C-alpha cells in the first residue's frame, strides 16, 4: 500500500533529525579531540601555555565558563611559569 504524502514527510523529517544529531555529535567529538591536543601540547610548552591562557582569558567571557576553567588556567599558568624559573 502506498504511503501518504504526510507519512513520507514524517519519515523524511525523522531521517533529517537523525542526520542532524549525527552531525552535532561529530562536531562535538572534533572539538574534544582538538581541545585535548591543544591543552596537552600547551602544558608541555611554556610559550604555548602562556598563549592559550591569554586567549582563554580574552575569549571566555561568561562567568559560568570561567569558573569551569579555573583549574586549567592554574595548570597553564604553572606551565608558563616553569619557563620563567629556568
PDB file as gemmi writes it, atoms N, CA and C in Angstrom:
CRYST1    1.000    1.000    1.000  90.00  90.00  90.00 P 1                      
ATOM      1  N   UNK A   1       0.849  -1.166   0.000  1.00  0.00           N  
ATOM      2  CA  UNK A   1       0.000   0.000   0.000  1.00  0.00           C  
ATOM      3  C   UNK A   1       0.902   1.238   0.000  1.00  0.00           C  
ATOM      4  N   UNK A   2       0.537   2.203  -0.799  1.00  0.00           N  
ATOM      5  CA  UNK A   2       1.336   3.418  -0.937  1.00  0.00           C  
ATOM      6  C   UNK A   2       1.207   4.282   0.312  1.00  0.00           C  
ATOM      7  N   UNK A   3       2.316   4.873   0.676  1.00  0.00           N  
ATOM      8  CA  UNK A   3       2.301   5.756   1.841  1.00  0.00           C  
ATOM      9  C   UNK A   3       1.780   7.121   1.419  1.00  0.00           C  
ATOM     10  N   UNK A   4       1.131   7.756   2.355  1.00  0.00           N  
ATOM     11  CA  UNK A   4       0.598   9.082   2.057  1.00  0.00           C  
ATOM     12  C   UNK A   4       1.732  10.096   2.057  1.00  0.00           C  
ATOM     13  N   UNK A   5       1.469  11.244   1.505  1.00  0.00           N  
ATOM     14  CA  UNK A   5       2.453  12.332   1.477  1.00  0.00           C  
ATOM     15  C   UNK A   5       2.856  12.684   2.908  1.00  0.00           C  
ATOM     16  N   UNK A   6       1.892  12.739   3.815  1.00  0.00           N  
ATOM     17  CA  UNK A   6       2.189  13.076   5.209  1.00  0.00           C  
ATOM     18  C   UNK A   6       3.128  12.051   5.837  1.00  0.00           C  
ATOM     19  N   UNK A   7       2.944  10.781   5.526  1.00  0.00           N  
ATOM     20  CA  UNK A   7       3.822   9.735   6.054  1.00  0.00           C  
ATOM     21  C   UNK A   7       5.235   9.887   5.477  1.00  0.00           C  
ATOM     22  N   UNK A   8       5.322  10.198   4.202  1.00  0.00           N  
ATOM     23  CA  UNK A   8       6.624  10.388   3.564  1.00  0.00           C  
ATOM     24  C   UNK A   8       7.351  11.592   4.171  1.00  0.00           C  
ATOM     25  N   UNK A   9       6.608  12.657   4.419  1.00  0.00           N  
ATOM     26  CA  UNK A   9       7.198  13.851   5.041  1.00  0.00           C  
ATOM     27  C   UNK A   9       7.696  13.521   6.438  1.00  0.00           C  
ATOM     28  N   UNK A  10       6.890  12.802   7.204  1.00  0.00           N  
ATOM     29  CA  UNK A  10       7.278  12.437   8.566  1.00  0.00           C  
ATOM     30  C   UNK A  10       8.530  11.566   8.559  1.00  0.00           C  
ATOM     31  N   UNK A  11       8.598  10.622   7.656  1.00  0.00           N  
ATOM     32  CA  UNK A  11       9.765   9.753   7.542  1.00  0.00           C  
ATOM     33  C   UNK A  11      11.006  10.558   7.176  1.00  0.00           C  
ATOM     34  N   UNK A  12      10.861  11.464   6.230  1.00  0.00           N  
ATOM     35  CA  UNK A  12      11.988  12.300   5.795  1.00  0.00           C  
ATOM     36  C   UNK A  12      12.431  13.239   6.907  1.00  0.00           C  
ATOM     37  N   UNK A  13      11.480  13.795   7.650  1.00  0.00           N  
ATOM     38  CA  UNK A  13      11.830  14.675   8.770  1.00  0.00           C  
ATOM     39  C   UNK A  13      12.568  13.907   9.863  1.00  0.00           C  
ATOM     40  N   UNK A  14      12.148  12.682  10.119  1.00  0.00           N  
ATOM     41  CA  UNK A  14      12.814  11.855  11.126  1.00  0.00           C  
ATOM     42  C   UNK A  14      14.244  11.537  10.686  1.00  0.00           C  
ATOM     43  N   UNK A  15      14.404  11.231   9.405  1.00  0.00           N  
ATOM     44  CA  UNK A  15      15.751  10.956   8.882  1.00  0.00           C  
ATOM     45  C   UNK A  15      16.626  12.204   8.987  1.00  0.00           C  
ATOM     46  N   UNK A  16      16.079  13.367   8.661  1.00  0.00           N  
ATOM     47  CA  UNK A  16      16.819  14.621   8.759  1.00  0.00           C  
ATOM     48  C   UNK A  16      17.236  14.895  10.211  1.00  0.00           C  
ATOM     49  N   UNK A  17      16.334  14.632  11.135  1.00  0.00           N  
ATOM     50  CA  UNK A  17      16.640  14.836  12.559  1.00  0.00           C  
ATOM     51  C   UNK A  17      17.787  13.913  12.994  1.00  0.00           C  
ATOM     52  N   UNK A  18      17.776  12.663  12.539  1.00  0.00           N  
ATOM     53  CA  UNK A  18      18.864  11.734  12.878  1.00  0.00           C  
ATOM     54  C   UNK A  18      20.192  12.205  12.276  1.00  0.00           C  
ATOM     55  N   UNK A  19      20.158  12.697  11.050  1.00  0.00           N  
ATOM     56  CA  UNK A  19      21.385  13.197  10.407  1.00  0.00           C  
ATOM     57  C   UNK A  19      21.931  14.424  11.138  1.00  0.00           C  
ATOM     58  N   UNK A  20      21.043  15.307  11.558  1.00  0.00           N  
ATOM     59  CA  UNK A  20      21.473  16.496  12.301  1.00  0.00           C  
ATOM     60  C   UNK A  20      22.088  16.095  13.636  1.00  0.00           C  
ATOM     61  N   UNK A  21      21.523  15.085  14.277  1.00  0.00           N  
ATOM     62  CA  UNK A  21      22.044  14.582  15.543  1.00  0.00           C  
ATOM     63  C   UNK A  21      23.448  14.008  15.348  1.00  0.00           C  
ATOM     64  N   UNK A  22      23.622  13.232  14.279  1.00  0.00           N  
ATOM     65  CA  UNK A  22      24.948  12.674  13.972  1.00  0.00           C  
ATOM     66  C   UNK A  22      25.959  13.775  13.677  1.00  0.00           C  
ATOM     67  N   UNK A  23      25.514  14.807  12.963  1.00  0.00           N  
ATOM     68  CA  UNK A  23      26.405  15.921  12.638  1.00  0.00           C  
ATOM     69  C   UNK A  23      26.848  16.641  13.914  1.00  0.00           C  
ATOM     70  N   UNK A  24      25.913  16.880  14.815  1.00  0.00           N  
ATOM     71  CA  UNK A  24      26.240  17.558  16.072  1.00  0.00           C  
ATOM     72  C   UNK A  24      27.197  16.704  16.907  1.00  0.00           C  
ATOM     73  N   UNK A  25      26.966  15.414  16.964  1.00  0.00           N  
ATOM     74  CA  UNK A  25      27.853  14.513  17.714  1.00  0.00           C  
ATOM     75  C   UNK A  25      29.255  14.529  17.109  1.00  0.00           C  
ATOM     76  N   UNK A  26      29.329  14.553  15.786  1.00  0.00           N  
ATOM     77  CA  UNK A  26      30.620  14.599  15.107  1.00  0.00           C  
ATOM     78  C   UNK A  26      31.358  15.899  15.419  1.00  0.00           C  
ATOM     79  N   UNK A  27      30.635  17.012  15.399  1.00  0.00           N  
ATOM     80  CA  UNK A  27      31.245  18.304  15.723  1.00  0.00           C  
ATOM     81  C   UNK A  27      31.747  18.322  17.164  1.00  0.00           C  
ATOM     82  N   UNK A  28      30.984  17.748  18.066  1.00  0.00           N  
ATOM     83  CA  UNK A  28      31.377  17.686  19.471  1.00  0.00           C  
ATOM     84  C   UNK A  28      32.645  16.845  19.641  1.00  0.00           C  
ATOM     85  N   UNK A  29      32.683  15.682  18.984  1.00  0.00           N  
ATOM     86  CA  UNK A  29      33.880  14.829  19.053  1.00  0.00           C  
ATOM     87  C   UNK A  29      35.106  15.568  18.520  1.00  0.00           C  
ATOM     88  N   UNK A  30      34.922  16.289  17.409  1.00  0.00           N  
ATOM     89  CA  UNK A  30      36.032  17.041  16.817  1.00  0.00           C  
ATOM     90  C   UNK A  30      36.545  18.100  17.788  1.00  0.00           C  
ATOM     91  N   UNK A  31      35.640  18.806  18.439  1.00  0.00           N  
ATOM     92  CA  UNK A  31      36.040  19.835  19.424  1.00  0.00           C  
ATOM     93  C   UNK A  31      36.797  19.206  20.585  1.00  0.00           C  
ATOM     94  N   UNK A  32      36.353  18.062  21.048  1.00  0.00           N  
ATOM     95  CA  UNK A  32      37.016  17.384  22.157  1.00  0.00           C  
ATOM     96  C   UNK A  32      38.424  16.964  21.756  1.00  0.00           C  
ATOM     97  N   UNK A  33      38.562  16.408  20.569  1.00  0.00           N  
ATOM     98  CA  UNK A  33      39.875  15.962  20.095  1.00  0.00           C  
ATOM     99  C   UNK A  33      40.825  17.150  19.957  1.00  0.00           C  
ATOM    100  N   UNK A  34      40.372  18.208  19.299  1.00  0.00           N  
ATOM    101  CA  UNK A  34      41.223  19.388  19.102  1.00  0.00           C  
ATOM    102  C   UNK A  34      41.584  20.010  20.446  1.00  0.00           C  
ATOM    103  N   UNK A  35      40.606  20.150  21.321  1.00  0.00           N  
ATOM    104  CA  UNK A  35      40.863  20.723  22.639  1.00  0.00           C  
ATOM    105  C   UNK A  35      41.876  19.911  23.424  1.00  0.00           C  
ATOM    106  N   UNK A  36      41.750  18.608  23.369  1.00  0.00           N  
ATOM    107  CA  UNK A  36      42.675  17.730  24.078  1.00  0.00           C  
ATOM    108  C   UNK A  36      44.104  17.895  23.557  1.00  0.00           C  
ATOM    109  N   UNK A  37      44.247  17.943  22.249  1.00  0.00           N  
ATOM    110  CA  UNK A  37      45.583  18.105  21.655  1.00  0.00           C  
ATOM    111  C   UNK A  37      46.176  19.458  22.029  1.00  0.00           C  
ATOM    112  N   UNK A  38      45.365  20.512  21.934  1.00  0.00           N  
ATOM    113  CA  UNK A  38      45.850  21.865  22.237  1.00  0.00           C  
ATOM    114  C   UNK A  38      46.266  21.970  23.703  1.00  0.00           C  
ATOM    115  N   UNK A  39      45.435  21.476  24.597  1.00  0.00           N  
ATOM    116  CA  UNK A  39      45.739  21.567  26.029  1.00  0.00           C  
ATOM    117  C   UNK A  39      46.984  20.764  26.375  1.00  0.00           C  
ATOM    118  N   UNK A  40      47.065  19.515  25.918  1.00  0.00           N  
ATOM    119  CA  UNK A  40      48.223  18.696  26.278  1.00  0.00           C  
ATOM    120  C   UNK A  40      49.508  19.291  25.710  1.00  0.00           C  
ATOM    121  N   UNK A  41      49.436  19.850  24.521  1.00  0.00           N  
ATOM    122  CA  UNK A  41      50.609  20.478  23.922  1.00  0.00           C  
ATOM    123  C   UNK A  41      51.004  21.731  24.689  1.00  0.00           C  
ATOM    124  N   UNK A  42      50.018  22.535  25.065  1.00  0.00           N  
ATOM    125  CA  UNK A  42      50.302  23.776  25.799  1.00  0.00           C  
ATOM    126  C   UNK A  42      50.916  23.479  27.167  1.00  0.00           C  
ATOM    127  N   UNK A  43      50.483  22.419  27.807  1.00  0.00           N  
ATOM    128  CA  UNK A  43      51.028  22.087  29.126  1.00  0.00           C  
ATOM    129  C   UNK A  43      52.484  21.633  29.053  1.00  0.00           C  
ATOM    130  N   UNK A  44      52.931  21.247  27.868  1.00  0.00           N  
ATOM    131  CA  UNK A  44      54.316  20.808  27.689  1.00  0.00           C  
ATOM    132  C   UNK A  44      55.235  21.937  27.226  1.00  0.00           C  
ATOM    133  N   UNK A  45      54.653  22.985  26.650  1.00  0.00           N  
ATOM    134  CA  UNK A  45      55.470  24.062  26.082  1.00  0.00           C  
ATOM    135  C   UNK A  45      55.042  25.405  26.675  1.00  0.00           C  
ATOM    136  N   UNK A  46      55.903  26.014  27.476  1.00  0.00           N  
ATOM    137  CA  UNK A  46      55.552  27.237  28.196  1.00  0.00           C  
ATOM    138  C   UNK A  46      55.015  28.379  27.328  1.00  0.00           C  
ATOM    139  N   UNK A  47      55.594  28.594  26.157  1.00  0.00           N  
ATOM    140  CA  UNK A  47      55.102  29.675  25.297  1.00  0.00           C  
ATOM    141  C   UNK A  47      53.665  29.417  24.852  1.00  0.00           C  
ATOM    142  N   UNK A  48      53.391  28.156  24.541  1.00  0.00           N  
ATOM    143  CA  UNK A  48      52.027  27.802  24.126  1.00  0.00           C  
ATOM    144  C   UNK A  48      51.064  27.890  25.313  1.00  0.00           C  
ATOM    145  N   UNK A  49      51.536  27.524  26.499  1.00  0.00           N  
ATOM    146  CA  UNK A  49      50.703  27.633  27.703  1.00  0.00           C  
ATOM    147  C   UNK A  49      50.331  29.090  27.947  1.00  0.00           C  
ATOM    148  N   UNK A  50      51.307  29.958  27.824  1.00  0.00           N  
ATOM    149  CA  UNK A  50      51.071  31.393  28.027  1.00  0.00           C  
ATOM    150  C   UNK A  50      50.076  31.923  26.983  1.00  0.00           C  
ATOM    151  N   UNK A  51      50.257  31.515  25.730  1.00  0.00           N  
ATOM    152  CA  UNK A  51      49.377  31.971  24.656  1.00  0.00           C  
ATOM    153  C   UNK A  51      47.946  31.450  24.836  1.00  0.00           C  
ATOM    154  N   UNK A  52      47.817  30.186  25.201  1.00  0.00           N  
ATOM    155  CA  UNK A  52      46.476  29.623  25.398  1.00  0.00           C  
ATOM    156  C   UNK A  52      45.782  30.284  26.581  1.00  0.00           C  
ATOM    157  N   UNK A  53      46.517  30.501  27.670  1.00  0.00           N  
ATOM    158  CA  UNK A  53      45.922  31.160  28.841  1.00  0.00           C  
ATOM    159  C   UNK A  53      45.454  32.571  28.470  1.00  0.00           C  
ATOM    160  N   UNK A  54      46.268  33.288  27.711  1.00  0.00           N  
ATOM    161  CA  UNK A  54      45.891  34.645  27.298  1.00  0.00           C  
ATOM    162  C   UNK A  54      44.651  34.614  26.406  1.00  0.00           C  
ATOM    163  N   UNK A  55      44.608  33.674  25.488  1.00  0.00           N  
ATOM    164  CA  UNK A  55      43.449  33.544  24.600  1.00  0.00           C  
ATOM    165  C   UNK A  55      42.192  33.237  25.397  1.00  0.00           C  
ATOM    166  N   UNK A  56      42.288  32.309  26.328  1.00  0.00           N  
ATOM    167  CA  UNK A  56      41.122  31.943  27.127  1.00  0.00           C  
ATOM    168  C   UNK A  56      40.653  33.110  28.001  1.00  0.00           C  
ATOM    169  N   UNK A  57      41.593  33.838  28.565  1.00  0.00           N  
ATOM    170  CA  UNK A  57      41.202  34.992  29.392  1.00  0.00           C  
ATOM    171  C   UNK A  57      40.472  36.046  28.558  1.00  0.00           C  
ATOM    172  N   UNK A  58      40.889  36.188  27.320  1.00  0.00           N  
ATOM    173  CA  UNK A  58      40.262  37.168  26.422  1.00  0.00           C  
ATOM    174  C   UNK A  58      38.915  36.683  25.891  1.00  0.00           C  
ATOM    175  N   UNK A  59      38.857  35.415  25.523  1.00  0.00           N  
ATOM    176  CA  UNK A  59      37.708  34.907  24.780  1.00  0.00           C  
ATOM    177  C   UNK A  59      36.581  34.348  25.640  1.00  0.00           C  
ATOM    178  N   UNK A  60      36.905  33.841  26.807  1.00  0.00           N  
ATOM    179  CA  UNK A  60      35.873  33.229  27.655  1.00  0.00           C  
ATOM    180  C   UNK A  60      35.329  34.312  28.572  1.00  0.00           C  
ATOM    181  N   UNK A  61      34.127  34.767  28.272  1.00  0.00           N  
ATOM    182  CA  UNK A  61      33.571  35.905  28.989  1.00  0.00           C  
ATOM    183  C   UNK A  61      32.444  35.542  29.956  1.00  0.00           C  
ATOM    184  N   UNK A  62      31.816  34.404  29.736  1.00  0.00           N  
ATOM    185  CA  UNK A  62      30.725  34.020  30.643  1.00  0.00           C  
ATOM    186  C   UNK A  62      31.297  33.518  31.960  1.00  0.00           C  
ATOM    187  N   UNK A  63      30.749  34.010  33.043  1.00  0.00           N  
ATOM    188  CA  UNK A  63      31.252  33.657  34.376  1.00  0.00           C  
ATOM    189  C   UNK A  63      31.199  32.154  34.629  1.00  0.00           C  
ATOM    190  N   UNK A  64      30.134  31.510  34.197  1.00  0.00           N  
ATOM    191  CA  UNK A  64      29.993  30.066  34.411  1.00  0.00           C  
ATOM    192  C   UNK A  64      31.094  29.311  33.669  1.00  0.00           C  
ATOM    193  N   UNK A  65      31.471  29.769  32.486  1.00  0.00           N  
ATOM    194  CA  UNK A  65      32.548  29.134  31.727  1.00  0.00           C  
ATOM    195  C   UNK A  65      33.905  29.415  32.372  1.00  0.00           C  
ATOM    196  N   UNK A  66      34.091  30.615  32.853  1.00  0.00           N  
ATOM    197  CA  UNK A  66      35.340  30.966  33.532  1.00  0.00           C  
ATOM    198  C   UNK A  66      35.548  30.092  34.766  1.00  0.00           C  
ATOM    199  N   UNK A  67      34.484  29.864  35.523  1.00  0.00           N  
ATOM    200  CA  UNK A  67      34.582  29.009  36.713  1.00  0.00           C  
ATOM    201  C   UNK A  67      34.977  27.589  36.332  1.00  0.00           C  
ATOM    202  N   UNK A  68      34.486  27.124  35.209  1.00  0.00           N  
ATOM    203  CA  UNK A  68      34.803  25.773  34.743  1.00  0.00           C  
ATOM    204  C   UNK A  68      36.281  25.634  34.382  1.00  0.00           C  
ATOM    205  N   UNK A  69      36.904  26.736  33.998  1.00  0.00           N  
ATOM    206  CA  UNK A  69      38.290  26.709  33.535  1.00  0.00           C  
ATOM    207  C   UNK A  69      39.322  27.068  34.600  1.00  0.00           C  
ATOM    208  N   UNK A  70      38.900  27.303  35.828  1.00  0.00           N  
ATOM    209  CA  UNK A  70      39.823  27.735  36.889  1.00  0.00           C  
ATOM    210  C   UNK A  70      41.008  26.779  37.027  1.00  0.00           C  
ATOM    211  N   UNK A  71      40.745  25.500  37.110  1.00  0.00           N  
ATOM    212  CA  UNK A  71      41.818  24.515  37.274  1.00  0.00           C  
ATOM    213  C   UNK A  71      42.764  24.493  36.085  1.00  0.00           C  
ATOM    214  N   UNK A  72      42.201  24.523  34.889  1.00  0.00           N  
ATOM    215  CA  UNK A  72      43.028  24.534  33.679  1.00  0.00           C  
ATOM    216  C   UNK A  72      43.889  25.783  33.617  1.00  0.00           C  
ATOM    217  N   UNK A  73      43.316  26.924  33.966  1.00  0.00           N  
ATOM    218  CA  UNK A  73      44.074  28.178  33.929  1.00  0.00           C  
ATOM    219  C   UNK A  73      45.254  28.105  34.901  1.00  0.00           C  
ATOM    220  N   UNK A  74      45.040  27.508  36.061  1.00  0.00           N  
ATOM    221  CA  UNK A  74      46.134  27.357  37.031  1.00  0.00           C  
ATOM    222  C   UNK A  74      47.231  26.460  36.462  1.00  0.00           C  
ATOM    223  N   UNK A  75      46.839  25.379  35.787  1.00  0.00           N  
ATOM    224  CA  UNK A  75      47.826  24.491  35.177  1.00  0.00           C  
ATOM    225  C   UNK A  75      48.605  25.205  34.077  1.00  0.00           C  
ATOM    226  N   UNK A  76      47.902  25.983  33.257  1.00  0.00           N  
ATOM    227  CA  UNK A  76      48.577  26.721  32.182  1.00  0.00           C  
ATOM    228  C   UNK A  76      49.530  27.771  32.747  1.00  0.00           C  
ATOM    229  N   UNK A  77      49.080  28.471  33.792  1.00  0.00           N  
ATOM    230  CA  UNK A  77      49.944  29.479  34.416  1.00  0.00           C  
ATOM    231  C   UNK A  77      51.194  28.828  35.012  1.00  0.00           C  
ATOM    232  N   UNK A  78      51.016  27.657  35.613  1.00  0.00           N  
ATOM    233  CA  UNK A  78      52.157  26.934  36.178  1.00  0.00           C  
ATOM    234  C   UNK A  78      53.104  26.488  35.069  1.00  0.00           C  
ATOM    235  N   UNK A  79      52.563  25.987  33.982  1.00  0.00           N  
ATOM    236  CA  UNK A  79      53.407  25.557  32.861  1.00  0.00           C  
ATOM    237  C   UNK A  79      54.171  26.744  32.275  1.00  0.00           C  
ATOM    238  N   UNK A  80      53.521  27.888  32.190  1.00  0.00           N  
ATOM    239  CA  UNK A  80      54.197  29.086  31.666  1.00  0.00           C  
ATOM    240  C   UNK A  80      55.258  29.565  32.638  1.00  0.00           C  
ATOM    241  N   UNK A  81      55.000  29.455  33.917  1.00  0.00           N  
ATOM    242  CA  UNK A  81      55.943  29.922  34.944  1.00  0.00           C  
ATOM    243  C   UNK A  81      57.204  29.058  34.975  1.00  0.00           C  
ATOM    244  N   UNK A  82      57.081  27.796  34.586  1.00  0.00           N  
ATOM    245  CA  UNK A  82      58.265  26.918  34.577  1.00  0.00           C  
ATOM    246  C   UNK A  82      59.360  27.498  33.689  1.00  0.00           C  
ATOM    247  N   UNK A  83      58.993  28.133  32.600  1.00  0.00           N  
ATOM    248  CA  UNK A  83      59.990  28.720  31.700  1.00  0.00           C  
ATOM    249  C   UNK A  83      60.649  29.925  32.341  1.00  0.00           C  
ATOM    250  N   UNK A  84      59.885  30.665  33.129  1.00  0.00           N  
ATOM    251  CA  UNK A  84      60.422  31.857  33.797  1.00  0.00           C  
ATOM    252  C   UNK A  84      61.447  31.474  34.867  1.00  0.00           C  
ATOM    253  N   UNK A  85      61.283  30.284  35.463  1.00  0.00           N  
ATOM    254  CA  UNK A  85      62.187  29.851  36.520  1.00  0.00           C  
ATOM    255  C   UNK A  85      63.493  29.262  36.003  1.00  0.00           C  
ATOM    256  N   UNK A  86      63.512  28.940  34.727  1.00  0.00           N  
ATOM    257  CA  UNK A  86      64.719  28.314  34.164  1.00  0.00           C  
ATOM    258  C   UNK A  86      65.776  29.333  33.835  1.00  0.00           C  
TER     259      UNK A  86                                                      
END                                                                             
